């Protein structure tokens, strides 16, 4: 489940007796000067150790036992996914109610560790205001990919390909939020001249789909990504707010790489 959708359910979760929820906000952004050598590993170890020592000294054996189970799970999760690390990791875990929520975000957070009777969601709420639901449109010669995003995560991906025979856009199934965005450029030469001559008309048809998604998904803003001519043409056809244009061809990039460019 997308983190933006989980936020409300997390705010309703509470422990029936005492404290039982481990919340981890871990900044893993290698762009930071103090993260160049993987310092997040030390912060993770020290943060979890500090909570362990606190619970051990409190004498609450039940809480200590539950904490250590979740602590071990957190350590395995993060160390086992080091290649997937983006700018941060946010985890909520508890032995009560089988709470286990893990998200690798393309947004930075302030590293902190909490053992409380409720999930600590203050940073999430702040990020939700800063990065509300948005649409990212990747423009290409014969393919347009739309990413539905919130809180720096891709929640849905829709890809439309242009058929030169019918001169219509068609929805392309099989694209999940974690898949690479593949370019359909193999048959571009066949109709490139005709497409360029009619770019405004073709993108006007595509703009209708984007505007409908904007209404249905209640986007706060739309971002355009692609070569300059294409983003400018798409923007001229859209009747929605365009927050930013990134003039790079990222058609073969992974969604996380696209988010990094848009939100950097």
C-alpha positions, 0 to 999 in steps of 0.5 A: 500500500502506498504510504500516502494511503497508509498515513490515515490508518497509521494515525488510528493505530495504538497499542492496547497496553503500554508502548509497542510501536517502533518508528524508524526514520533513516536518512540514507541520502548519499548526496549529503556530505555526511553520508558519503561513506554510508554513515547511515549504518552507524546511525541505524546501529546507534539509534536502535542500540539506544532504545534497547538500552533504555528498555533494558534499564526500565525492567519491562521484559515484555516490551524489551522482548517485543522491541528486540523482535521488531529491531531484528526485523528492521535490521534485516530489512534495511541491510538486505535492501542496501541496493534499493536505498534512495534518500530515506527509509521509513519503517513502522513495526509492532508485534501488536496487530502485525504492523509492518510498514516499510517505505524507501523514499526519494525524499530526505527525512531527519533520522530518528527512532521512536518506541511509543504506543502509537506510530510517530507520523509527524515527519510524514504529515510534514512531507505530505504537505510539502509533496502532495499528490502529483502527476509526472508526465514523460513525453516521448515521440510515440509514447507518453508515460504518466506517474501518479505520485504522492509523498515521493512515491510512485503509486501508479503508472500508466503508459500510452502508445501512439499508433501511426496507422490509426493516429490514436493513443492506446493504453498499454497494460502491464506497467507497474509502479516498480517496472522500468519505463520502456521507450517505444522508439523502435518504430519511430522512424516510420512516422517521425516526420508525420508525427512532428508535423502534427505534434500539437494535434497528437498531444492535444488528444493525450492532454485530455487523458492527463486532464481526466487523471488530474481530476480523478486523482486530485493532483496538486500539480503536474510535472513534465519530463522530456525533450524541450520541444515535447514538454513545451508542446504538451504544456501548451495543450494542457489546461492544468497547472504545470509545476515544473518541466525537466528537459531531459529524455528519461524514457528509459529511466526507472521511476525512482530516477525520474522522481529524483530528477523532478524533486531534486 
